[in-house]
Amino acid sequence: QLQAFGGGLVQAGGSLRLSCAASGRSFSSRNANAMAWFRQAPGKEREFVAAVNRGGDLTIYSDSVKGRFTLSRDNAENTVYLQMNSLKSEDTAVYFCAAKKSTTVTVVSRTSTWYDVWGQGTQVTVSS
């Protein structure tokens, strides 16, 4: 399972760091999984934010967050971190972390259906 932490209320221009901790049979510190963040604003579809492959050497971002958000991972802790800087009101959404169960896949995807396991979501609200 995945547990997301770190959401909250912040003023525009501020920063937040989200964490997503993976636990359970599908996750181990020896065999990492591709992981990603998606977000969903009220009345909108879920959209891709960022993803990192199991090795941590491939990270991709949506154009809307590139240069402002940084995704990193600590495989020893089975945790990924999304550092969000220069936040804008349009970043307001529920943020979900996701993971690919397979530990042999070395790529990542921007497609939500590619991921097998989802966390519960954490609310990020940016006030202007």
N, C-alpha and C positions, 0 to 999 in steps of 0.2 A: 504494500500500500504506500501511498504518497501523502505526506502532510506538508502543507504550505503554511508559511509564517511570514510575518513582517508587513502586512498591509496596514493602511491607516490613512489619516487625513494630513495633507501637506499643502503648503502654499505653492503656487506656481513658481518655478525656478528652484524649488527645493529638491531633496533627494530622499529616497527610500531604498532599503535593501530587502528583497524577498529571499526566503530560503525554502527549499523543498527537500525534505528528508525522505529517503526511500527505505523501506524495511519489509521483511517478509521473505518468503521462499524464492521469489523471482529476483531478489537483489542480494548482492554480496559485494564486499570490498575487493574481492579477487577478480570478479567478472562484472565489469560495469555495463551499464545500459545507456543507450542514447536517451537524452532527456530534453525536454522543451518547455517553453512557456507559451501559453495562449492567453488571450483576454477577450472578454465579452462585455460590451457596454450595453446599457438598457436600450432595447429595441433594435439592436444590431446583431449580426451574426458573429460567432466566435472567430477571432482572427489570430494568425500566427504572430508571435513576438520574436522569439529567439530559440535556437536549439544548439546543442553540443553533442558531438559523437562520444562514443564510449571511451575513447582514448584522450579526449579533451583537446585534440589537435585540429579539430574542425568545428568552427562556430559560425553560425549564420544568423542574420538579423533581418527583420522587416525594414523596409526603407524608412518607415515612420519613426523608428527608434534608433537606427544606426547612428553611431557617434554620440549617443546620449546614454544608452544602456550597455552594460557589460555583463555577459554571462560567463560564469566560471564554475568549476566543479572541484570537489574534494572527494576522490574515490575512496579514500580510507574511511571517510565518514558517510559515504553514500549520499552526499548532499550536493545540490547545485544552488548557486547564488545568482540572483539577478540584481545587479547594482543599477539603480535608475537615477540618473542625474538630469538636471535641467527639465524637470517635469512640467508638463503642460496640462491644461484643463482637458484636452482631448485624450490624455492618457488615463482618465478616469474610467475604471472598469473593474470587473471581477477578474482576477488573474488566476489561471489554472496551470498547474504543472502536469506534465505528462511524461510517460516513459515507454520505451519499447522493451517488451519482455525478452526478446532474443538478445543474447550477449555475444553473438557472432557477427552481428551487423555492424559495419564500420561507418556507415553513412548516416545522414540525418534527413529529415523531411520537413517541409512547410505544411504538410497536409495533416489535419487532425486525425483522420481515420487511420493513418499509419501507426499511431501510437495505441498501445493496448491498455495501459493503466493510467488512471487520472486521479488527481488529488481533489480535495473538496473546494478549492477556490479561496482566495483571500481578496477582500475589497481594498482597492486603492482609489482614493478620492483626492483630486487636485483642485484646490480652490483658486479662482482667478482674482 
